[in-house]
């Protein structure tokens, strides 16, 4: 809460100094600071420093901060989601600094860790990095996965159509047929979530 308050007041450096005094700093707090620094080109180096700290902390979660009411598997799932969110920011920073290969690695791991909690924006970030790297088949695959998971936005849908035209036109299937199959899978996925 203190970090959020300081960041809202435009005091990112104060937030960073405050975190240095905390016994068990939250990796998500470092992630917040990294996102603020990422917004300006002049502080992108600071963003990279902050996100590295966030990843380091998230990869080795301190068991002392595990709430006693959480079972081990719940704690593991929670820490995986935290790391997945942080790796998304890590990937965005590396995309912005032209480190596309490490951005793709980070976004791929992020999606894996987030699992069913991955949102359209997480897919979008990976797809953008894959397109920048010329990996169009992989990009198409992830736009398809996003649609099947009911995690779409305008970017995902636009790129899915463009990528289909680019890499799938030789399959003999129309775009409408391919999309209908994915939308059917998405419908099943939504029903499965509701019935759990």
Rosetta blueprint (number, residue, H / E / L):
1 X L
2 X H
3 X H
4 X H
5 X H
6 X H
7 X H
8 X H
9 X L
10 X L
11 X L
12 X H
13 X H
14 X H
15 X H
16 X H
17 X H
18 X H
19 X H
20 X H
21 X L
22 X L
23 X L
24 X L
25 X L
26 X L
27 X H
28 X H
29 X H
30 X H
31 X H
32 X H
33 X H
34 X H
35 X H
36 X H
37 X H
38 X H
39 X L
40 X L
41 X H
42 X H
43 X H
44 X H
45 X H
46 X H
47 X H
48 X H
49 X H
50 X H
51 X H
52 X H
53 X H
54 X H
55 X H
56 X H
57 X H
58 X H
59 X H
60 X L
61 X L
62 X L
63 X H
64 X H
65 X H
66 X L
67 X L
68 X L
69 X L
70 X L
71 X L
72 X H
73 X H
74 X H
75 X H
76 X H
77 X H
78 X H
79 X H
80 X H
81 X H
82 X H
83 X H
84 X H
85 X H
86 X H
87 X H
88 X H
89 X H
90 X H
91 X H
92 X H
93 X H
94 X H
95 X H
96 X H
97 X L
98 X L
99 X L
100 X H
101 X H
102 X H
103 X H
104 X H
105 X H
106 X H
107 X H
108 X H
109 X H
110 X H
111 X H
112 X H
113 X H
114 X H
115 X H
116 X H
117 X H
118 X L
119 X L
120 X H
121 X H
122 X H
123 X H
124 X H
125 X H
126 X H
127 X H
128 X H
129 X H
130 X H
131 X H
132 X H
133 X L
134 X L
135 X L
136 X H
137 X H
138 X H
139 X H
140 X H
141 X H
142 X H
143 X H
144 X H
145 X H
146 X H
147 X H
148 X H
149 X L
150 X L
151 X L
152 X L
153 X L
154 X H
155 X H
156 X H
157 X H
158 X H
159 X H
160 X H
161 X H
162 X H
163 X H
164 X H
165 X H
166 X H
167 X H
168 X L
169 X H
170 X H
171 X H
172 X L
173 X L
174 X L
175 X H
176 X H
177 X H
178 X H
179 X H
180 X H
181 X H
182 X H
183 X H
184 X H
185 X H
186 X H
187 X H
188 X H
189 X H
190 X H
191 X H
192 X H
193 X H
194 X H
195 X H
196 X L
